[in-house]
Amino acid sequence: MSHEETEHTLPSGCPSIRRVMMPRDTNAFGTIFGGVLLAEIDLAAAIEANRRHSGRLVTVAMDTIVFREPVYVGDLVSFFTKTLRIGTTSVRVRVDVWAERRFSRGEDVFVTEAEVTMVAVDQEGRKVEIDGGRAKG
Ligand SMILES: CC(C)(COP(=O)(O)OP(=O)(O)OC[C@H]1O[C@@H](n2cnc3c(N)ncnc32)[C@H](O)[C@@H]1OP(=O)(O)O)[C@@H](O)C(=O)NCCC(=O)NCCS
């Protein structure tokens, strides 16, 4: 899905992660630091990929990351995930991030999007085949 094709409707399903942004998450300008969102995007992608592979997974690539709108302290931020592709050893996940504004009557804003590729690895960090995981749809 390209940027232009992205739907702007709040996903109806359950997000992989939901959390309230706190003052400790801010940058020097008082809005939420992009790195905080990237860490949560990485984790949300791992949760999604773990539905496809029950073993260890590592992130090989994070791309198509677009910070569309700022996120503010107090926003309730939801990380919605979707598996885009299951390869031989990798799973590609889309993460759509929505912020429920704390101070704007709960308005829902599509703030960030990303695509993350996770690779299944063994205990030595060598790639292995995707095992199908504990898929719940
Ligand atoms: C992930 C890792 C094990 C891949 O090892 P590799 O032998 O080089 O793997 P390959 O190049 O054959 O790629 C393995 C899979 O990843 C995919 N892949 C590799 N690079 C990619 C990239 N830049 N973007 C998207 N997918 C990529 C390949 O298409 C392949 O998928 P498939 O088997 O489903 O077709 C290795 O690169 C690694 O250990 N990286 C560090 C991971 C890490 O520590 N992440 C945390 C960040 S601190």
The ligand as an SDF file (V2000), in Angstrom:
LIG
                    3D

 48 50  0  0  0  0  0  0  0  0999 V2000
   18.4240  -10.6000    9.8750 C   0  0  0  0  0  0  0  0  0  0  0  0
   19.6600  -11.3860    9.4380 C   0  0  0  0  0  0  0  0  0  0  0  0
   19.7490  -12.6550   10.2630 C   0  0  0  0  0  0  0  0  0  0  0  0
   19.4480  -11.7280    7.9500 C   0  0  0  0  0  0  0  0  0  0  0  0
   20.5340  -12.5580    7.5990 O   0  0  0  0  0  0  0  0  0  0  0  0
   20.9180  -12.8400    6.0610 P   0  0  0  0  0  0  0  0  0  0  0  0
   21.5250  -14.1780    5.9990 O   0  0  0  0  0  0  0  0  0  0  0  0
   21.7110  -11.7050    5.5520 O   0  0  0  0  0  0  0  0  0  0  0  0
   19.5030  -12.8810    5.3720 O   0  0  0  0  0  0  0  0  0  0  0  0
   19.0540  -12.6040    3.8660 P   0  0  0  0  0  0  0  0  0  0  0  0
   19.7080  -11.4570    3.2070 O   0  0  0  0  0  0  0  0  0  0  0  0
   19.1010  -13.9060    3.1620 O   0  0  0  0  0  0  0  0  0  0  0  0
   17.5040  -12.1760    4.1240 O   0  0  0  0  0  0  0  0  0  0  0  0
   16.6550  -12.9750    4.9360 C   0  0  0  0  0  0  0  0  0  0  0  0
   15.2320  -12.4820    4.7100 C   0  0  0  0  0  0  0  0  0  0  0  0
   15.1520  -11.1080    5.0460 O   0  0  0  0  0  0  0  0  0  0  0  0
   14.7270  -10.3400    3.9090 C   0  0  0  0  0  0  0  0  0  0  0  0
   15.4920   -9.0910    3.8920 N   0  0  0  0  0  0  0  0  0  0  0  0
   16.8320   -8.9360    3.9960 C   0  0  0  0  0  0  0  0  0  0  0  0
   17.1610   -7.6370    3.9400 N   0  0  0  0  0  0  0  0  0  0  0  0
   16.0000   -6.9540    3.8090 C   0  0  0  0  0  0  0  0  0  0  0  0
   15.6850   -5.5900    3.6720 C   0  0  0  0  0  0  0  0  0  0  0  0
   16.6290   -4.6350    3.6720 N   0  0  0  0  0  0  0  0  0  0  0  0
   14.3930   -5.2350    3.5600 N   0  0  0  0  0  0  0  0  0  0  0  0
   13.4200   -6.1590    3.5510 C   0  0  0  0  0  0  0  0  0  0  0  0
   13.6530   -7.5050    3.6710 N   0  0  0  0  0  0  0  0  0  0  0  0
   14.9360   -7.8810    3.7770 C   0  0  0  0  0  0  0  0  0  0  0  0
   15.0480  -11.2130    2.6940 C   0  0  0  0  0  0  0  0  0  0  0  0
   14.2190  -10.8950    1.6160 O   0  0  0  0  0  0  0  0  0  0  0  0
   14.7920  -12.5950    3.2450 C   0  0  0  0  0  0  0  0  0  0  0  0
   13.4020  -12.8570    3.2870 O   0  0  0  0  0  0  0  0  0  0  0  0
   12.7420  -14.2640    2.7660 P   0  0  0  0  0  0  0  0  0  0  0  0
   13.6050  -15.3850    3.2450 O   0  0  0  0  0  0  0  0  0  0  0  0
   11.4010  -14.2820    3.4290 O   0  0  0  0  0  0  0  0  0  0  0  0
   12.6690  -14.1700    1.2870 O   0  0  0  0  0  0  0  0  0  0  0  0
   20.9630  -10.5140    9.6010 C   0  0  0  0  0  0  0  0  0  0  0  0
   20.9700   -9.4960    8.6280 O   0  0  0  0  0  0  0  0  0  0  0  0
   21.0590   -9.9060   10.9990 C   0  0  0  0  0  0  0  0  0  0  0  0
   21.3860  -10.5910   11.9610 O   0  0  0  0  0  0  0  0  0  0  0  0
   20.7730   -8.5860   11.1220 N   0  0  0  0  0  0  0  0  0  0  0  0
   20.7380   -7.9100   12.4320 C   0  0  0  0  0  0  0  0  0  0  0  0
   19.3350   -8.0440   13.0390 C   0  0  0  0  0  0  0  0  0  0  0  0
   19.2410   -7.2890   14.3550 C   0  0  0  0  0  0  0  0  0  0  0  0
   20.0750   -7.4200   15.2170 O   0  0  0  0  0  0  0  0  0  0  0  0
   18.1670   -6.4820   14.4820 N   0  0  0  0  0  0  0  0  0  0  0  0
   17.9810   -5.6530   15.6250 C   0  0  0  0  0  0  0  0  0  0  0  0
   18.4680   -4.2750   15.3280 C   0  0  0  0  0  0  0  0  0  0  0  0
   19.5320   -3.6840   16.5950 S   0  0  0  0  0  0  0  0  0  0  0  0
  1  2  1  0
  2  3  1  0
  2  4  1  0
  2 36  1  0
  4  5  1  0
  5  6  1  0
  6  7  2  0
  6  8  1  0
  6  9  1  0
  9 10  1  0
 10 11  2  0
 10 12  1  0
 10 13  1  0
 13 14  1  0
 14 15  1  0
 15 16  1  0
 15 30  1  0
 16 17  1  0
 17 18  1  0
 17 28  1  0
 18 19  1  0
 18 27  1  0
 19 20  2  0
 20 21  1  0
 21 22  1  0
 21 27  2  0
 22 23  1  0
 22 24  2  0
 24 25  1  0
 25 26  2  0
 26 27  1  0
 28 29  1  0
 28 30  1  0
 30 31  1  0
 31 32  1  0
 32 33  2  0
 32 34  1  0
 32 35  1  0
 36 37  1  0
 36 38  1  0
 38 39  2  0
 38 40  1  0
 40 41  1  0
 41 42  1  0
 42 43  1  0
 43 44  2  0
 43 45  1  0
 45 46  1  0
 46 47  1  0
 47 48  1  0
M  END
$$$$
